[in-house]
Amino acid sequence: MSKKAHTLIALGLSVLVIALLLVARNAGAHQPLGKSELADGTLQYSGTWYFPRGGPYVLGFEAEREAKLFIDDALVASARGQKLERVVYQAGVHTVRVETDGAFRLLWHPPGRRGPPEYVPASSLSPDPTTTHFPGAGRSLADGLYALAILAVLLALCAYLCRESFARIDRHMLLIMLGVLAAALLVRLIGLNAAGQTWDEDVNWSAGRNYVTNLLSLDFRESSWQWNFEHPPVMKYLAGIGAQFSDGYSVSRGISALLVSLACAMLVPIGQRLYSLRVGVVAALLAALTPHIIAHSKVVGHEAPSMFFWTLGIWLSLRAHEPHPDPLRLHKRMAVIGVVLGLAVFSRYINGLLAPLIGIIVLVQAPSGTRARTVRLGISIIPIVAILTCVIVWPRMWTHAFVHLQESWAKLKKPHDLEPYLGQMTNAPGMGYFGVYLWATAPIGLLIAAKLWLVRSALWRERGSWLLLVWFLCPMVVIFSPVRQDGVRYIMPMLLAMNIAAAAGVDFIAALAARHISSLKQNYLMPAISGLLLLYMITVCARIHPFYLDYYGEQVGGPASVATHKKFEIAWWGEGMNEALAYLNEHAQLGARVHKRCFEPGHLAWMRGDLWASEVGSAAQADWILLYQPSVRSCKLPADAELVYEVKAMGAPLARVYRRTHD
């Protein structure tokens, strides 16, 4: 049987298995509430609804026709279409009743989440009005398993189609990559949730949960794909798979950690192709220990898949011509690169900056005499496949694609909030913003090693250095967009390039020393210097753990100096709020009055249920006062407010809890 026939069989089997999984999933789906008919012919759906914690709930529905939602026999919402209301409830089981003649879907946001409302999982509902037992409430375990099974089928198909390439992978290289993967993943899983929830995680998580539910239920209606439409879907699919498994972010964060760990592992072969295997290994280990890379490995956000797809695209581009492929194989490789580029762009729009880097690498790596053909193939295959991939993966692009893209851009280009930058509060920093942040957030040891790479690049004219320079420059083009904000979030691929530069710098100084001191050998010097640098990076991580988002290098005085002089953002995304709230929830008396207007982002304030009812709008009326980001946030405190708890990151205050001493 021919290779083509085997491929067609593999494709057919994959489609068949996925179809069977979807049929099984939808055959087992059911209405989780009891159904009856009222005297006037209106249908009534009733049962119980489990609320996991006390606080403000956003509850509502999407309904084809007029619908009414009752909680504990009180009318909460009445409308046609989408309707949401905010009501404070205590944790526990509540009766629910929906009256409508058409199809409907319950929506909610439990306390601690905001953004697009979530579809209520069946595990939180019951048709039995007397039940008090809700095992697995807040999760959709079956949907999670179905989604994982479909993903496994797709990955197995990719592995089969790429089996010849995998067969050529050097086993020694593979073992090193697996070692880096394990080490990087371990670093990220330690204290995975210790920093607490951060600002945008709920938005990504909730939209992702809805998206995965849509795919499994084959719901391609335009209204079902409106959630968080300003951002593309691939990242949300990944987060949404994890969101099915728990009413929390741990599994989705674990997926982020895995993606970035894979990106670190891929730096080994990338570093080898640009310089040498030893440079690749050191670069990968440095990336595994870089604070801000670790930080965004523990967040349900756009950064983790961006780093993964950048490294995957770069690796595939570097090996596109290895070994010299026949024309058909080169066509296939270009198509694969196009798929990766499409997935990258529809994880985050600014990942389109990967395109010129891919093009330059593929062109520069082309054998002599084949570059004209490479240009023709690259232009005719990669962009077209990337665009097709983008359209396929997001049903929102299936109708009015350009209108929907314009709607996304309209939301993304809005001015952001003021942030501290070089001693001022601004939302319009200069063009050097990202370069300054790249310098300020790098551990000084890493920065020195990267500067040695600059010397190496000036003295030794190497192809790898030129390609690495382009890698640095492509993400920096984002300075021309209106999203100059939030530190290094938008230039995370540059941090990976910095680690390769640092490793190449260490290799350079070891080579120079061995060249001028006859008794020294580079094979011994490189591991010794690298070991010292890695030990320094481990120390950096231990000192800042778990608040990696707030790390700043010694060259700017560290986090404490940054907070004191308002140099950069610190305590800006909610990290550390969990510790302050844990103290409040443990020590505040029943029904205590709490002032939390100085505790932004407020939706992350997971207070005890009884504290919401007595929340006050003035610090003068409060028994307890919560303050977040004290270095830049002003909050007028009463004279008798006593600081009783503070969360710090290397001396920088993140969150504070005050108690009033009045009688």
VEXSE-598768 format. One line per 3 residues: their letters; for each residue x, y, z of C-alpha. Coordinates in Angstrom, 2 decimals. Each point is the difference from the previous one (the first is absolute). Example, Ala and Ser with C-alpha at 12.3 -4.5 7.8 and 13.67 -1.06 7.14 Angstrom:
REM VEXSE-598768
as> 12.30:-4.50:7.80  1.37:3.44:-0.66
***
This chain:
REM VEXSE-598768
msk> 0.00:0.00:0.00  1.35:3.43:-0.92  0.96:2.74:2.45
kah> -2.85:2.13:-1.36  -2.51:-2.76:0.73  1.30:-0.34:3.57
tli> -0.40:3.74:0.46  -3.58:-0.05:-1.29  -0.84:-2.89:2.32
alg> 1.47:1.86:2.98  -2.02:3.11:-0.88  -3.19:-2.04:-0.43
lsv> 0.45:-1.84:3.29  0.66:3.26:1.84  -3.15:1.60:-1.42
lvi> -2.02:-3.11:0.86  1.26:-0.15:3.61  -0.67:3.71:0.55
all> -3.49:-0.37:-1.48  -0.75:-2.96:2.28  1.22:1.96:3.05
lva> -2.27:2.94:-0.90  -2.98:-2.31:-0.57  0.58:-1.71:3.35
rna> 0.33:3.33:1.79  -3.17:1.51:-1.43  -2.00:-3.20:0.41
gah> 0.77:0.14:3.71  -0.87:3.70:0.40  -3.21:0.76:1.89
qpl> -1.97:2.84:1.57  1.23:0.15:3.63  -3.29:1.46:1.31
gks> -3.41:-1.61:0.33  -2.56:0.92:-2.66  -3.73:0.57:0.50
ela> -2.87:2.00:-1.54  -1.86:2.83:1.73  -3.74:0.59:-0.25
dgt> 0.42:2.59:-2.77  2.12:-2.38:-2.07  3.35:1.61:0.85
lqy> 2.81:-2.44:0.63  1.68:0.05:3.39  3.48:-1.31:0.78
sgt> 0.74:-0.39:3.69  2.41:-1.50:2.46  2.92:1.13:2.13
wyf> 3.14:1.99:-0.70  3.17:-0.30:2.07  1.87:3.25:0.74
prg> 3.59:-0.85:1.04  0.74:3.14:2.05  -1.70:3.04:1.41
gpy> 0.12:3.39:-1.68  -1.25:1.85:-3.08  -1.25:-2.27:-2.78
vlg> -0.77:1.05:-3.55  -2.89:-2.22:-1.04  -2.13:-0.12:-3.11
fea> -0.75:-1.79:-3.23  -0.13:0.01:-3.77  -3.51:-0.76:-1.23
ere> -1.65:-0.27:-3.41  -3.27:1.32:1.41  -1.14:1.89:3.06
akl> 1.37:-1.70:3.12  -0.09:0.48:3.75  2.66:-1.13:2.46
fid> -0.90:-0.58:3.64  2.52:-0.74:2.77  -1.47:-1.03:3.36
dal> -3.41:0.97:-1.47  1.16:3.61:-0.53  -0.03:1.38:-3.55
vas> 3.58:0.77:-1.05  -0.31:0.68:-3.74  -2.73:0.25:-2.62
arg> 0.73:0.66:-3.66  0.52:-1.42:-3.46  3.53:-0.57:-1.28
qkl> 2.85:0.46:2.46  -0.72:1.35:3.48  2.32:0.18:3.03
erv> -0.45:1.36:3.52  2.41:0.40:2.95  -1.28:-1.35:3.33
vyq> 1.79:-0.93:3.25  -0.61:-3.56:1.18  1.43:-2.19:2.72
agv> 1.70:-3.28:-0.83  -2.16:-3.09:-0.20  -2.95:-1.50:-1.84
htv> -2.66:2.32:-1.44  -3.20:-0.85:-1.84  -0.17:1.05:-3.66
rve> -2.90:0.32:-2.40  -0.11:1.12:-3.63  -3.25:0.69:-1.83
tdg> 0.19:0.22:-3.80  -1.43:-1.53:-3.15  3.26:-0.09:-1.92
afr> 3.55:-1.24:0.31  2.15:1.65:2.66  3.41:-0.21:1.57
llw> 0.84:1.01:3.56  2.95:2.39:0.43  1.93:1.06:3.06
hpp> 3.07:1.42:1.62  0.75:-1.25:3.51  1.83:2.44:2.31
grr> 3.57:0.61:-1.12  -0.63:0.02:-3.74  -1.02:2.62:-2.54
gpp> -0.10:0.49:-3.77  -2.01:-2.33:-2.25  -2.63:-1.96:1.94
eyv> 0.50:-3.74:0.14  -2.37:-2.77:-0.93  -1.13:-1.62:3.25
pas> 1.43:-3.55:0.17  -2.50:-2.80:0.50  1.91:-1.10:3.11
sls> -1.19:3.16:1.80  -3.68:-0.73:-0.74  -2.38:-2.76:1.02
pdp> -3.64:-0.79:-0.87  -0.54:-1.23:3.57  -1.34:2.88:2.18
ttt> 1.15:-1.76:3.17  3.57:-0.91:-0.93  2.92:1.44:1.94
hfp> 2.69:-2.15:-1.61  1.82:1.44:-3.03  3.11:-2.10:-0.70
gag> 2.38:1.77:-2.35  -2.01:3.21:0.04  1.35:2.73:-2.27
rsl> 1.74:-2.32:-2.42  -0.87:-1.98:-3.15  2.19:-3.06:0.37
adg> -1.51:-1.93:-2.90  0.45:2.96:-2.37  3.58:0.36:1.16
lya> 0.71:-3.64:-0.75  -1.69:0.20:-3.40  1.99:3.15:-0.86
lai> 3.25:-1.64:1.10  -0.80:-3.11:-2.03  -0.61:2.08:-3.15
lav> 3.22:1.95:0.60  1.86:-3.31:0.45  -1.35:-1.25:-3.33
lla> 1.15:3.18:-1.77  3.45:-0.17:1.60  0.31:-3.70:-0.87
lca> -0.91:0.81:-3.60  2.66:2.74:-0.11  2.56:-2.40:1.47
ylc> -0.86:-2.61:-2.62  0.24:2.48:-2.87  3.37:1.21:1.34
res> 1.30:-3.48:0.82  2.94:0.22:-2.41  1.16:3.26:1.53
far> -0.28:-1.43:3.50  2.02:-3.04:-1.09  2.89:2.30:-0.93
idr> 0.14:1.72:3.41  3.27:-0.66:1.77  -0.69:-2.17:3.07
hml> 2.60:1.82:2.06  -1.63:3.31:-0.88  -3.44:-1.39:0.86
lim> 1.16:-1.14:3.45  1.43:3.45:0.72  -3.25:1.65:-1.09
lgv> -2.02:-2.33:2.22  2.26:0.84:2.91  -0.48:3.74:-0.56
laa> -3.74:-0.53:-0.36  -0.18:-1.83:3.32  2.13:2.59:1.82
all> -1.93:2.96:-1.43  -3.35:-1.60:0.79  1.06:-0.77:3.57
vrl> 1.01:3.63:0.59  -3.41:1.15:-1.23  -2.08:-2.52:1.91
igl> 1.62:0.96:3.31  -2.40:2.53:1.49  -2.12:0.03:-3.16
naa> -2.82:1.89:1.76  2.03:1.69:2.74  -0.12:3.51:-1.50
gqt> -3.79:-0.10:-0.20  -2.36:0.85:-2.81  1.08:2.71:-2.43
wde> -2.01:2.62:-1.85  -0.94:-1.51:-3.39  0.04:-3.69:0.80
dvn> -3.73:-0.22:0.60  -0.79:1.65:-3.35  2.18:-2.47:-1.93
wsa> -1.12:-2.97:2.09  -3.73:0.76:-0.22  0.02:0.69:-3.75
grn> 2.11:-3.13:-0.54  -2.42:-2.13:1.99  -2.88:1.26:-2.16
yvt> 1.96:-0.52:-3.23  0.81:-3.63:0.79  -3.64:-0.63:0.91
nll> -1.03:1.54:-3.33  2.36:-2.25:-1.95  -1.09:-3.17:1.79
sld> -3.69:0.83:-0.44  0.57:1.03:-3.65  -1.44:3.43:0.75
fre> 1.24:2.36:-2.72  -2.56:2.76:0.42  1.55:3.45:-0.22
ssw> -1.37:0.98:3.44  1.83:-2.94:1.60  3.40:1.35:-1.12
qwn> -0.28:3.55:1.27  1.73:-0.65:3.31  3.22:2.02:0.35
feh> -0.09:0.57:-3.77  2.77:2.61:0.16  2.50:-2.85:0.28
ppv> 0.36:-3.03:-2.33  -0.93:-3.50:1.19  2.95:-2.43:0.02
mky> 1.25:1.00:3.44  -3.57:-0.18:1.30  -0.47:-3.50:-1.40
lag> 3.03:-1.16:1.95  -1.13:1.76:3.18  -3.55:-1.22:-0.56
iga> 1.04:-3.65:0.03  1.51:0.49:3.45  -3.05:2.01:1.10
qfs> -2.21:-3.07:-0.42  1.81:-1.85:2.78  -0.50:2.32:2.98
dgy> -1.61:3.20:1.22  3.43:1.60:0.13  3.08:0.76:-2.05
svs> 2.44:-2.75:1.02  -0.42:-2.33:-2.99  -0.01:2.85:-2.52
rgi> 3.11:1.43:1.67  1.59:-3.41:-0.25  -0.61:0.10:-3.77
sal> 1.74:3.40:-0.13  2.90:-1.43:1.98  0.30:-2.93:-2.41
lvs> -0.05:2.24:-3.08  2.78:2.25:1.30  2.02:-3.00:1.18
lac> -0.21:-1.39:-3.53  1.16:3.39:-1.29  3.00:-0.18:2.33
aml> 0.81:-3.52:-1.23  -0.13:1.14:-3.63  2.70:2.57:0.72
vpi> 2.44:-2.93:0.09  -0.21:-0.83:-3.74  -0.49:3.68:-0.88
gqr> 3.15:0.95:1.88  1.85:-2.88:-1.63  -0.92:1.16:-3.50
lys> 0.87:3.61:0.74  3.23:-0.72:1.94  0.66:-3.36:1.64
lrv> -1.62:-2.66:2.16  1.57:1.38:3.19  -1.45:3.44:-0.75
gvv> -3.42:-1.57:-0.57  0.09:-1.92:3.30  1.08:3.01:2.04
aal> -2.58:2.24:-1.71  -2.77:-2.48:0.75  0.94:-0.26:3.68
laa> 0.28:3.78:0.31  -3.46:0.40:-1.53  -1.34:-2.56:2.46
ltp> 1.23:2.27:2.83  -0.82:3.48:-1.36  -2.48:1.66:2.42
hii> -2.38:1.62:-2.47  -0.09:-3.09:-2.20  -0.90:-2.01:3.11
ahs> -2.62:2.61:0.95  -1.88:-0.33:-3.27  0.31:-3.79:0.15
kvv> -2.28:0.11:3.05  -2.71:2.21:-1.46  -2.97:-0.86:-2.21
ghe> 0.96:2.51:-2.67  1.20:0.63:-3.53  3.70:-0.02:0.83
aps> 0.53:-3.75:0.49  -1.35:-1.17:-3.39  1.74:2.97:-1.65
mff> 3.39:-1.14:1.28  -0.78:-3.58:-1.03  -1.03:0.85:-3.57
wtl> 2.91:2.42:-0.50  2.56:-2.63:0.97  -1.76:-2.70:-2.01
giw> -0.19:2.25:-3.07  3.67:0.98:0.31  1.11:-3.61:0.46
lsl> -1.98:-1.17:-3.03  1.38:2.88:-2.07  3.59:-0.77:0.96
rah> -0.36:-3.62:-1.10  -2.19:0.61:-3.07  2.92:-0.84:-2.32
eph> 1.62:-2.76:2.13  0.87:-2.33:-1.58  -0.38:1.37:-3.52
pdp> -3.63:-0.89:-0.69  -1.59:-0.82:-3.31  -2.51:2.59:-1.31
lrl> -3.06:-1.88:1.29  1.44:-0.32:3.50  0.92:3.69:0.02
hkr> -3.59:0.84:-0.97  -1.23:-2.03:2.98  2.42:1.68:2.37
mav> -1.10:3.44:-1.16  -3.60:-1.04:0.60  0.79:-1.18:3.53
igv> 1.74:3.29:0.75  -3.11:1.77:-1.32  -2.21:-1.96:2.39
vlg> 2.22:0.90:2.96  0.00:3.66:-1.04  -3.79:-0.02:-0.26
lav> -0.36:-1.55:3.46  2.45:2.56:1.39  -1.89:2.96:-1.49
fsr> -3.32:-1.31:1.23  1.44:-0.47:3.47  0.89:3.70:0.03
yin> -0.20:2.40:-2.91  3.44:1.53:0.57  1.52:-3.41:-0.65
gll> -0.30:1.02:-3.62  3.44:1.48:0.66  1.27:-3.58:-0.16
apl> -0.66:0.01:-3.76  2.97:2.14:-1.10  2.32:-1.94:2.32
igi> -1.15:-3.29:-1.52  0.45:1.39:-3.50  3.54:1.24:0.67
ivl> 1.08:-3.26:1.66  -1.38:-2.18:-2.79  1.65:2.20:-2.63
vqa> 3.40:0.27:1.72  0.12:-3.74:0.71  -0.80:-0.91:-3.61
psg> 2.86:-1.75:-1.83  1.86:2.00:-2.60  -1.86:0.17:-3.29
tra> -3.44:-0.77:1.51  -0.87:3.35:1.54  -2.12:1.24:-2.91
rtv> -2.07:-3.18:0.21  -0.18:0.33:3.79  -1.39:3.54:-0.31
rlg> -2.64:-1.17:-2.48  -1.04:-2.92:2.16  0.03:2.03:3.20
isi> -2.17:2.77:-1.40  -2.43:-2.36:-1.71  -0.41:-2.56:2.81
ipi> 0.70:1.33:3.51  -2.34:3.06:0.04  -2.86:-1.84:-1.73
vai> 0.18:-2.99:2.35  0.27:2.34:3.00  -3.13:1.92:-1.06
ltc> -1.92:-3.22:-0.64  1.04:-1.26:3.44  -1.25:3.21:1.61
viv> -3.37:-0.30:-1.73  -0.42:-3.68:0.83  0.76:0.27:3.72
wpr> -2.45:2.83:0.82  -3.64:-0.32:-1.07  -0.31:3.75:0.51
mwt> 1.98:0.33:-3.24  -2.47:-2.10:-1.96  -2.36:2.94:-0.47
haf> 0.84:3.72:-0.35  3.68:-0.68:0.75  1.25:3.51:-0.74
vhl> -2.80:1.59:2.04  0.82:-2.21:2.95  3.72:0.76:-0.25
qes> -0.81:3.72:-0.04  -2.11:-0.48:3.14  2.94:-1.70:1.70
wak> 2.36:2.81:-0.96  -2.47:2.65:1.20  0.11:-1.49:3.50
lkk> 3.74:-0.65:0.06  1.08:3.51:-1.03  -1.77:1.78:2.86
phd> 2.37:1.88:2.37  0.96:-2.02:3.06  0.17:1.13:3.61
lep> 2.80:2.15:1.35  3.07:-1.85:1.22  3.24:1.06:1.71
ylg> 2.89:0.41:-2.41  3.29:1.67:0.89  -1.56:1.95:2.86
qmt> -3.14:1.15:-1.82  -3.53:-1.33:-0.41  -0.68:-0.36:-3.71
nap> -1.83:-2.05:-2.63  2.10:1.39:-2.84  3.61:-1.01:0.66
gmg> 2.72:0.75:-2.53  1.20:-2.23:-2.81  2.76:-1.41:2.18
yfg> -2.51:-1.53:2.43  0.54:-3.69:-0.80  3.76:0.32:-0.28
vyl> 0.15:1.64:3.42  -2.20:-2.72:1.48  2.08:-2.76:-1.58
wat> 3.05:1.50:1.67  -1.69:0.62:3.37  -1.59:-3.42:0.41
api> 3.07:-2.07:-0.88  2.10:-1.39:2.86  3.29:1.88:-0.19
gll> 2.02:-3.19:-0.50  -2.11:-0.86:-3.02  0.32:3.56:-1.25
iaa> 3.81:-0.03:0.25  0.19:-3.30:-1.86  -2.28:1.39:-2.75
klw> 2.26:3.05:-0.33  2.92:-2.36:-0.55  -1.99:-1.35:-2.94
lvr> -0.02:3.50:-1.48  3.79:0.01:0.17  0.09:-3.46:-1.55
sal> -2.31:1.15:-2.81  2.24:2.98:-0.72  3.21:-2.06:-0.06
wre> -1.21:-3.26:-1.52  -2.24:0.36:-3.03  -2.22:-3.07:0.42
rgs> -3.22:-0.80:-1.78  -1.57:-1.02:3.33  0.61:3.45:1.48
wll> -1.65:1.73:-2.94  -3.06:-2.23:0.28  -0.14:0.53:3.75
lvw> 0.14:3.75:-0.55  -3.01:-0.25:-2.32  -1.74:-2.06:2.69
flc> 0.55:2.91:2.41  -1.24:2.59:-2.46  -3.20:-1.64:-1.25
pmv> -1.93:0.02:3.32  1.20:3.56:0.61  -2.11:1.21:-2.94
vif> -2.91:-0.01:2.48  1.24:3.43:1.14  -1.83:1.44:-3.02
spv> -3.34:-1.35:1.29  -2.19:1.58:2.70  0.74:-2.84:2.45
rqd> 3.11:1.43:1.67  -0.98:-1.18:3.46  0.43:-2.66:2.68
gvr> 3.76:-0.43:-0.16  1.33:-2.98:-1.93  -3.35:-1.73:-0.58
yim> -0.05:0.90:-3.68  3.63:-0.82:-0.73  0.35:-3.35:1.78
pml> 1.70:-1.65:-3.04  2.87:2.48:0.49  0.68:-1.49:3.43
lam> 0.61:-3.36:-1.66  2.40:1.65:-2.44  1.76:1.70:2.93
nia> 0.69:-3.39:1.56  1.62:-1.27:-3.19  2.04:3.20:-0.14
aaa> 1.09:-0.46:3.61  1.04:-3.61:-0.64  1.93:1.09:-3.10
gvd> 1.65:2.72:2.09  1.13:-2.54:2.60  1.32:-2.23:-2.79
fia> 1.87:2.99:-1.44  1.76:0.94:3.25  0.91:-3.67:0.61
ala> 1.48:-0.25:-3.50  1.99:3.21:0.45  1.38:-1.12:3.34
arh> 0.98:-3.40:-1.40  1.63:1.67:-2.99  2.21:2.31:2.10
iss> 0.70:-2.24:2.97  1.55:-3.21:-1.22  -0.66:-1.93:3.21
lkq> -3.77:0.52:-0.32  -2.33:-1.98:-2.21  -3.29:1.29:-1.36
nyl> -1.67:-3.34:0.65  0.56:0.58:3.73  -0.44:3.78:0.09
mpa> -3.41:0.04:-1.70  -1.65:-2.34:2.56  1.71:1.82:2.89
isg> -1.11:3.49:-1.02  -3.43:-1.26:-1.01  -0.35:-1.77:3.33
lll> 0.72:3.23:1.88  -2.53:1.90:-2.12  -2.64:-2.68:0.53
lym> 0.66:-0.01:3.75  -0.51:3.77:-0.03  -3.29:-0.45:-1.88
itv> -1.18:-2.61:2.50  0.76:2.49:2.79  -1.98:2.70:-1.82
car> -2.98:-2.32:-0.34  0.16:-1.06:3.65  0.04:3.64:1.15
ihp> -2.95:1.17:-2.10  -2.14:-3.17:0.29  -2.98:-0.04:-0.47
fyl> -0.35:3.58:-1.29  1.99:-0.36:-3.22  -2.13:2.66:-1.73
dyy> 1.51:2.58:2.36  3.65:-0.79:-0.61  2.43:2.77:-0.98
geq> 3.76:-0.27:-0.33  2.69:1.44:2.21  0.78:2.60:-2.68
vgg> -3.20:1.86:0.96  0.24:-0.71:3.72  -2.28:-3.03:0.04
pas> -3.75:-0.01:0.74  0.31:2.10:3.17  1.66:2.91:-1.80
vat> -2.44:-0.27:-2.91  -2.94:0.30:2.41  1.52:2.88:1.96
hkk> 0.81:2.13:-3.03  -2.93:-1.07:-2.22  2.38:-1.07:-2.74
fei> -2.12:-2.78:-1.44  -3.15:-2.03:0.57  0.03:-2.11:3.12
aww> -2.85:-1.79:1.75  -1.94:0.72:-3.17  -1.87:-3.19:-0.81
geg> -1.43:-1.22:3.30  2.87:-2.17:1.18  0.13:-0.19:3.79
mne> -3.63:0.99:0.52  -0.78:-3.59:0.98  2.27:0.18:3.06
ala> -1.52:3.27:1.20  -3.52:-1.38:-0.43  0.89:-3.23:1.79
yln> 1.09:2.09:3.00  -3.20:2.06:-0.10  -2.25:-3.05:-0.33
eha> 1.73:-1.67:2.94  0.02:2.96:2.41  -3.02:2.19:-0.82
qlg> -2.95:-0.43:2.34  -3.38:-1.14:-1.33  -1.64:2.74:-2.03
arv> 2.96:2.38:0.32  -0.12:3.14:-2.14  2.62:-0.11:-2.73
hkr> 1.22:2.79:-2.29  1.43:-1.46:-3.22  -0.22:2.93:-2.43
cfe> 3.81:0.30:0.22  0.38:-3.69:-0.82  0.05:-0.13:-3.80
pgh> -0.54:-2.16:-2.02  -3.06:-0.36:2.24  -1.39:-3.14:-1.63
law> 2.95:-1.93:1.44  -1.08:0.81:3.57  -1.35:-3.39:1.04
mrg> -1.27:1.08:3.41  -2.07:-2.20:2.27  -3.66:-0.01:-0.91
dlw> -1.15:1.85:3.14  2.43:2.89:-0.64  -1.64:1.03:-3.28
ase> -3.25:0.99:1.66  1.80:2.53:2.23  2.36:1.42:-2.65
vgs> 0.32:3.80:0.38  0.99:2.75:-2.41  2.08:2.06:2.39
aaq> 3.05:-0.91:2.05  -1.41:2.10:2.86  -2.93:-2.42:0.30
adw> 2.08:-3.19:-0.11  1.35:-2.43:2.54  2.49:-1.35:-2.54
ill> 1.67:1.69:-2.97  1.64:-1.77:-2.94  2.65:1.76:-2.09
yqp> 1.66:-1.32:-3.13  2.95:1.47:-1.91  0.82:2.44:2.82
svr> 2.98:1.43:-1.90  -2.30:1.82:-2.45  -3.56:-0.23:1.33
sck> -1.16:2.78:2.31  -2.48:-0.99:2.71  -0.92:2.37:2.81
lpa> 0.36:-1.95:3.23  -1.55:0.92:3.37  2.47:0.95:2.74
dae> -0.78:-3.19:1.94  0.64:-2.36:-2.94  2.67:-2.50:1.08
lvy> 2.00:-2.00:-2.54  -0.42:-3.62:1.10  1.13:-1.92:-3.09
evk> 2.12:0.71:-3.05  0.97:-2.05:-3.05  3.42:0.82:-1.47
amg> 2.14:-1.05:-2.95  3.70:0.50:0.78  -0.89:3.04:2.13
apl> -2.58:1.46:-2.37  -3.47:0.28:1.57  -2.74:-1.72:-1.97
arv> -3.04:-0.08:2.30  -0.86:1.28:3.46  -2.71:-0.71:2.58
yrr> -0.92:2.69:2.53  -2.16:-0.42:3.10  -1.78:2.85:1.70
thd> 0.67:0.30:3.73  -3.14:2.05:0.73  -2.45:-1.29:2.57
***
